């Protein structure tokens, strides 16, 4: 018999394991209000502290994922600011490495915000992104791939991002 699916806004059992160095690491799956299944982790010296950390963070994580459509008047820089707020919630639970986050912020500030920052999200169409990517790829292909990957995976694109 299959395990029952989590209802939106809920979480499953918290699984806590002790690591070789004696710390405890807890993991729990939760479902956002939109229905997306995600994972949260926490570590501490005791099982109770891990449980407490996760139970305190889960409502915040679930609330932070609540989506509403991006207003047509929103600019790319406003969308990026909201996305960064959400991404920073992942740092304490080690869902995203600090180095990765710093690299994403650097690419946003150095490349994407100067190119699209003042544009309304409705103006950022695939042809505009493709032209920017092609121009960047001529100068430095590996960097262009990383910037494109950030733009694709990060949900900063107007069709998938939510405030």
C-alpha positions in Angstrom: 0.0 0.0 0.0 1.4 3.4 -1.0 2.2 6.0 1.6 -0.6 8.7 1.8 0.4 11.9 0.1 0.9 15.0 2.2 -1.8 17.6 2.0 -0.7 21.1 1.0 0.6 23.1 4.0 1.5 19.9 6.0 4.6 17.9 6.8 5.5 14.3 7.4 7.3 12.5 10.2 10.6 14.1 11.3 13.4 11.5 10.9 16.4 12.1 13.2 19.7 10.3 12.9 22.9 10.6 14.8 26.1 11.2 12.8 29.5 9.8 13.5 30.6 12.9 15.3 27.7 12.7 17.7 25.5 15.5 16.3 21.9 14.8 15.3 20.5 15.6 11.9 16.8 15.7 11.2 15.0 15.6 7.9 11.4 16.1 7.1 9.4 16.4 3.9 6.7 19.1 3.6 4.2 20.2 1.0 3.9 23.8 0.1 0.5 25.5 -0.2 0.8 25.1 -4.0 1.4 21.4 -3.6 5.1 21.1 -4.2 7.0 18.6 -2.1 10.1 19.9 -0.5 12.6 18.8 2.2 13.9 20.6 5.3 16.9 19.6 7.4 18.4 20.8 10.6 21.2 19.7 12.9 21.9 20.1 16.6 23.5 18.4 19.6 20.3 16.8 20.8 17.3 15.1 19.2 14.9 17.5 21.0 16.8 20.6 19.6 16.6 19.2 16.1 12.9 18.5 16.4 12.4 22.0 17.8 14.4 23.7 15.1 12.4 21.9 12.3 9.0 22.6 13.9 9.9 26.3 14.3 11.1 26.6 10.6 8.4 24.6 8.9 5.6 27.2 9.1 8.0 29.9 7.9 9.1 27.7 4.9 5.6 26.8 4.0 4.4 30.4 4.2 7.4 31.7 2.2 6.4 29.5 -0.7 2.9 30.8 -1.0 2.6 31.9 -4.6 0.6 34.6 -6.2 1.1 35.8 -9.8 3.7 38.4 -10.4 2.1 41.7 -11.1 2.7 42.9 -14.7 4.2 46.1 -13.4 6.9 44.3 -11.3 10.5 44.8 -12.5 13.1 42.1 -12.7 15.0 43.6 -9.8 11.9 43.4 -7.6 11.4 39.8 -8.5 15.1 39.0 -7.8 14.9 40.7 -4.4 11.9 38.5 -3.4 13.6 35.4 -4.8 16.8 36.1 -2.8 14.7 36.5 0.4 13.3 33.1 -0.2 16.7 31.5 -1.0 18.2 32.9 2.2 15.7 30.8 4.1 17.5 27.7 2.8 20.9 28.7 4.3 20.4 27.9 8.0 19.0 24.4 7.1 21.9 23.7 4.7 19.5 23.2 1.8 21.8 25.6 -0.1 25.5 26.0 0.4 26.7 29.5 1.3 29.3 29.4 -1.5 26.6 28.6 -4.1 24.4 31.4 -2.7 27.3 33.9 -2.9 28.0 32.8 -6.5 24.3 33.2 -7.4 24.2 36.7 -5.9 27.4 37.6 -7.7 26.1 36.5 -11.1 22.8 38.3 -10.4 24.5 41.6 -9.5 27.2 41.5 -12.1 25.3 40.1 -15.1 21.5 39.7 -14.9 20.5 42.8 -13.0 22.5 45.2 -15.3 20.9 43.5 -18.3 17.3 43.1 -17.1 17.0 45.0 -13.7 14.8 47.8 -14.8 12.7 45.8 -17.3 9.2 44.8 -16.3 8.9 41.0 -16.2 6.4 41.1 -19.1 9.1 42.6 -21.2 11.6 39.8 -20.6 10.6 37.5 -23.5 12.6 34.4 -24.6 14.1 36.2 -27.6 15.5 38.9 -25.4 17.0 36.3 -23.0 18.4 34.3 -26.0 20.0 37.5 -27.5 21.6 38.3 -24.1 22.8 34.7 -23.7 24.3 34.6 -27.2 26.2 37.8 -26.7 27.5 36.6 -23.4 28.5 33.2 -24.8 30.7 34.8 -27.4 32.7 36.5 -24.7 32.8 33.7 -22.1 30.9 30.5 -22.8 31.3 28.8 -19.4 30.0 31.9 -17.5 27.1 32.2 -20.0 26.1 28.6 -19.2 26.2 29.3 -15.5 24.2 32.5 -15.8 21.6 30.7 -18.0 21.4 27.8 -15.6 20.8 30.2 -12.7 18.0 31.9 -14.7 16.4 28.6 -15.6 16.7 26.8 -12.3 16.0 29.6 -10.0 12.5 30.4 -11.0 13.4 34.0 -11.6 11.8 33.8 -15.0 8.4 35.6 -15.3 6.4 32.5 -16.2 7.3 30.5 -13.1 8.2 33.0 -10.4 5.8 34.1 -7.7 6.0 36.8 -5.1 
